[in-house]
Amino acid sequence: MAQAGLRAAARTRDADAMAVTGFVLGLVGLLVMNLILGPTAVVLGALALLRHTTGPGRARQAIGLGLADVVLLVCLVTADGTWSWSLT
């Protein structure tokens, strides 16, 4: 019985870490590497929700930021025909 409780606590801790990591990757993805960091943030946020994180809001924000990364990438490619930021 005690092991089951420890496993559940470890699983929750892992889900919380996934939510935070997804959130941070989603934020960074708004500036660099949208193609990689956006989908990664979406996957980590979804996994955190599936594993019942104690911070579901942060997991939802990770998903939202990841989707925003992908939308931003589509806008960049459509506007400039480039896969990166361009100031010129």
N, C-alpha and C positions, 0 to 999 in steps of 0.2 A: 504494500500500500504506500509506503513512504517513497518508493522509487517512482511510482506513478505521479505523485505530487511533484517530485523533483523534475520529472520529464515535462510535465505541464508547465512548470515555471520556466524551464529552459526554452521551451517552445515559444512561450509568450515573450521572453527576452529576445529571442531570435526575430520574432515578428516585429517587435518594437525597433530593433536595429535595422530591419529591412525598410520600415516606414521612414525612419530618419535618413537612411542612405538614399532612398528613392527621392526624398524631398530635396536633399542637397544636390544630387545629380541633376534633378529637374531644374534647379536654380542655375547651376553652372552651365547646363545645356542651353540656356537662353543666350549665352554669350559664345560658347565654343562647342564644337563637336555635336551639333544638334542630332545628326543622323544616328549616332551611337548612344548618347546619353539620354535622349528623349524616350526611345523605346525601352531602354533599361529602367528608367524611372517608372514607366507605366507597369512593367512586369513586377518590379519590386513592390510597388504600391498595391497591386492586385494580390500578390502573394501574402503581403502583410495583412490585408483584409481577410483573406481566406484562412489565415492562421490565427485570427481573432486577436489582433494587436490591441493594446490598451489605449492607443492613440489613433483611432480610426480617422480622425480629421486630418492628421498629418499624412496618412496613407492616401486619402482622397486628394490632398493637395499634391502629393507626388504624382498621382495619375494625371491630374489637371495640368501640372507643369510639364510633364512628359508629352502630353498631347499638344500643349502650346509650343513646345520645342519643334515638334513635327510640322505644325502649321506654319511656324516661322520659317522653317527650312523650305517648305513648299512656296511660301511667298518670296523668299530670296531667289530660289531657282526660277520662278516665274518672272520676277522683275529683272534680274540681271543675267540669268543663264549661268549663274555661278553657284557653287556649293559652300561658299564662305562669305563673310562680311567683306564689303568693299567700300572704302571711303572716297574713292575717286570717281 
